[in-house]
Amino acid sequence: MGGKTRSIPSLYKLVLIATGVLAVLGVVGFFMRLSADGFSANGHGPWGYYASAFAYVFLITGAAPLVSVAFRITKSHWRRSISRIAELFAVVGVLNVILYIPLIFILPSINNPNFGAGVHGELVIRRTIWMEVPFGAPHLWNFLGLLALAVTSLAILWMSATPDMAEARSSATGLRKLKYNLLSGHWYGTGRQWNRQKANLAILGALYFMTLIFVQFLIVSDYAMSLIAGWKDSILPPLYTVTGFQSALSLILIIAFVMRRWGGYREYIGISPFWAASKIQLGLTLLWTYHLFAFFITFWYGRLEVEQNLLRYLLFESYGPIFWANLLFIFFIPFFILMWNPIRKSDWGPALAGVSILVGSLLFHIRMFVGAFNAGDIYDLGLSSVPPAVFPDIWDVFMVIGIIGLAAFLYLVAAKVIPILSIWEVKEGALYQSKRRLFHGEYMVLAKPE
């Protein structure tokens, strides 16, 4: 296993170079957008695609470590071979903190700088979740939330990977040996250390789950809902969270499929992770559609002018084509794939559905965040007209693919440094399994030590 971590297949090198090139294009697009529009000269509208790309990467990479945390707490043995795939996204959490910094300067003030007494339809303070505008709101609390997620997820990754790095330090040489000694020099595999690791992972996992849901609520409320005048919706934050769970699980299954097919891990990653996770993937797909229906039916029955304009703006007119494409990729295609048990019981079926879900999730973010950033006067009482859709220029395209490419590049580098397979968990799972004969058949018996 150590040899697999040290060796770099040619496919890995090609993907690493490709994502590096995309990251460079993203940097070029960012500085060209900055030179053309600045952070405030032309308002926040030109930065809609940057915000959508940030929200997309944050939502998926932030929710990914939770896959490992949740299935470890529920003692799902099939998750052992994909746990480290999920935990490695902690490295991208640092990138999320950095990507958020420009948004601090882009988000308009809560207080209306141009308010004049007696002006009809204008608000002194735009409607946000920060009703009393506490100290530092919203930037300080958003930043601290993202920072807490990054630190907690890195702690989970370090705690989980320590036994594997301790095992590898005996065969490592040079800088790699020094690195493993620094990160795992305290680990000797005593019973007390194993018990402490188990308790720490449970505590950190619970803390991460609570913080993640809260930060997701902050991001979608501050950078989507509050930027459309009169938008009051209790369904959007849960819809955003469900989208994150669905997309993160899909991305993990895609990576597991690539590792199994072309990475040389077929002996370590069986069919059971795909078969079990695909059922959850299907459930999340249906749950996403339920929240979408709840979002629609509330405004449709409300019949207020602002509610009707919101539906026309985000669903049926301005961003109507993107909405229908979003619905096709995030619900209809994966539902049709995952409804068949033989396809779920394969490695390619859930991965194919995952690709469709990731495309649909990107369209969802473009529709919500680009639409919110270009919805007109944010200090108005409500959305009084339906603005046109805003389509990307070349710098927007560069920023979107660049941010996604940079996140992928960091993940690939992390996978080279830290074993992408949780060796100790796979070994532990193997100790719990045994093939036994019953009458004329041979069956796998799984022990339950707890």
ABEGO torsion letter per residue (X at the ends): XAAAAABBBAAAAAAAAAAAAAAAAAAAAAAAAAAAAEAAAAEAAAAAAAAAAAAAAAAAAAAAAAAAAAAAAAGBAAAAAAAAAAAAAAAAAAAAAAAAAAAAAABBBABBAABBBGBBGBBABBBBABAAGBBGOAAAAAAAAAAAAAAAAAAAAAAAAAAAAAAAAAABBEAAAAAAAAAAAABAGBAAAAAAAAAAAAAAAAAAAAAAAAAAAAAAAAAAAAABBGBBBAAAAAAAAAAAAAAAAAAAAAAAAAAAAAAGAAAABBAAAAAAAAAAAAAAAAAAAAAAAAAAAAAAAAGBAAAAAAAAAAAABAAAAAAAAAAAAAAAAAAAAAABAAAAABAAAAAAAAAAAAAAAAAAAAAAAAAAAAAEBAABABBABBBBBBBBBAAAAAAAAAAAAAAAAAAAAAAAABBABBAAAAAAAAAABBBBBBEABBBBBBBBAX
